[in-house]
C-alpha cells in the first residue's frame, strides 16, 4: 500500500487546488503505457495533504487506470492552472472511497452541481509525492540556472522588433 506521509505543497498550489475555478487535469496510463488525460473539476486537496476527486463512471478509462495504479504501483499526474500559473503534482492512487463522510461530501456536491439525478461512483484519493511549478517563467529560470550554456545557436539571427 502507498505511504501517506504528508508532503508540503507550495501555498499557491494549495490555493489553486481549493479554487473551484482553477483548471484541473488528471493524467493516467493504461496497461500499455498509453496516456489518458481528462479534466477533473472536482479535484481538491484534503486536510492530510492528499488529493481527491469524484469519479462519476465506474466504467471510465480513468477509473480503470486508477485501479491499475493501485495494483501495479503506477504513478499519476495532475496539472492545476489558474491565471497563467501552473503546478504539476505527481503521486500514486491510494484508496477508492464508496461510503463514509468523504464520499457523502463529494456526492452532495455533485448532486448540487449536476442535479438530483446525478450519480457518483466513488472518490479517488491520491498520495502526493512530487510537486513542480510549471509556470513558464519559473521553468525557464530554473533551466537556465541548471544549464547556463544550453541556448539555441542561431538565437542572434532572429531579432524581434520591440513595439513602442
C-alpha positions in Angstrom: 0.0 0.0 0.0 1.1 3.6 -0.7 2.6 5.5 2.2 0.6 8.6 3.1 3.3 10.8 4.6 2.3 14.4 4.2 4.1 16.4 1.6 4.1 20.2 1.9 2.7 21.9 -1.1 3.5 25.5 -2.1 0.9 28.0 -0.9 0.0 28.9 -4.5 -0.6 25.3 -5.4 -2.8 24.8 -2.4 -4.9 27.9 -3.3 -5.3 26.6 -6.9 -6.4 23.2 -5.7 -9.0 24.7 -3.5 -10.2 27.1 -6.1 -13.3 25.7 -8.0 -12.5 27.9 -11.0 -9.0 26.6 -11.4 -8.5 24.2 -14.4 -7.5 20.7 -13.1 -6.4 17.8 -15.2 -5.6 14.2 -14.4 -3.2 12.1 -16.4 -3.2 8.3 -16.0 -1.7 5.4 -18.1 -3.3 2.2 -19.3 -1.7 -1.3 -19.2 0.2 -0.5 -22.4 1.6 2.8 -21.0 -0.7 4.9 -23.2 -1.6 8.2 -21.5 -5.2 9.2 -20.8 -5.8 12.9 -19.8 -9.1 14.3 -18.6 -10.4 17.4 -16.8 -11.4 16.7 -13.2 -13.2 19.8 -11.8 -13.9 18.1 -8.5 -10.2 17.5 -7.8 -9.2 19.1 -4.5 -6.8 19.0 -1.6 -7.6 17.1 1.6 -6.5 18.1 5.1 -3.9 15.3 5.2 -2.2 16.7 2.0 -3.5 14.1 -0.4 -5.7 14.9 -3.4 -9.2 13.6 -4.1 -11.6 13.7 -6.9 -15.1 12.3 -7.7 -15.3 9.5 -10.3 -18.7 9.6 -12.0 -18.4 6.4 -14.1 -17.3 3.1 -12.8 -16.5 2.0 -16.3 -14.4 5.1 -17.3 -10.9 4.8 -18.6 -9.6 7.0 -15.7 -11.2 4.6 -13.2 -9.7 1.5 -14.8 -6.3 3.2 -14.9 -6.5 4.3 -11.3 -7.3 0.7 -10.3 -4.2 -0.4 -12.3 -2.3 2.3 -10.5 -3.0 0.6 -7.2 -2.5 -2.9 -8.4 0.8 -2.2 -10.3 2.2 0.7 -8.3 1.8 3.2 -11.1 2.0 7.0 -10.7 -0.5 9.6 -11.9 0.0 13.3 -12.6 -2.3 16.3 -12.0 -1.9 19.7 -13.6 -3.6 22.6 -11.9 -3.7 26.0 -13.7 -5.0 29.5 -12.8 -4.2 33.0 -14.0 -1.1 31.9 -16.1 0.4 29.9 -13.3 0.5 26.1 -13.2 1.7 23.2 -11.0 2.3 19.6 -11.8 1.6 17.3 -8.9 2.5 13.6 -9.1 1.6 10.8 -6.8 0.0 7.3 -6.6 -3.6 6.2 -6.3 -4.0 5.4 -2.6 -7.7 4.5 -2.0 -11.1 4.4 -3.6 -13.9 5.5 -1.3 -17.5 4.5 -1.9 -19.0 5.2 1.6 -18.5 7.5 4.6 -18.2 11.2 5.2 -15.8 12.0 2.3 -18.0 10.1 -0.2 -21.1 11.9 1.1 -19.4 15.3 0.8 -18.5 14.7 -2.8 -21.8 13.1 -3.6 -23.8 16.0 -2.2 -21.6 18.5 -4.1 -22.1 16.5 -7.4 -25.9 16.4 -6.9 -26.0 20.1 -6.1 -23.9 21.0 -9.2 -25.4 18.5 -11.7 -28.9 17.9 -10.3 -30.8 15.3 -8.3 -30.4 12.6 -10.9 -26.6 12.8 -11.0 -24.6 9.9 -9.6 -21.1 9.3 -8.2 -19.3 6.0 -8.4 -16.7 6.9 -5.8 -13.9 9.2 -4.7 -10.3 8.5 -5.5 -7.6 9.6 -3.1 -4.1 10.2 -4.5 -1.0 10.2 -2.2 1.2 13.1 -3.4 5.0 12.5 -3.7 6.2 15.3 -6.0 5.3 18.9 -6.9 6.8 21.1 -9.5 5.8 24.6 -10.6 5.3 24.5 -14.4 4.8 28.3 -15.0 6.9 29.2 -18.0 8.9 32.0 -16.3 9.7 29.7 -13.3 10.7 26.7 -15.5 12.8 28.9 -17.8 14.7 30.5 -14.9 15.3 27.1 -13.3 16.5 25.5 -16.6 18.8 28.5 -17.3 20.3 28.2 -13.9 20.9 24.4 -14.2 22.1 24.6 -17.8 23.6 28.1 -18.5 25.3 27.1 -21.7 22.3 25.5 -23.4 21.0 28.1 -25.8 19.8 27.9 -29.3 22.9 28.7 -31.5 21.2 30.9 -34.0 19.4 33.0 -31.4 21.1 36.2 -32.5 19.9 35.7 -36.1 16.3 36.1 -35.1 15.8 39.6 -33.6 12.3 40.6 -32.7 11.4 44.3 -33.0 10.0 45.7 -29.8 6.7 47.6 -30.3 6.8 51.1 -28.9 
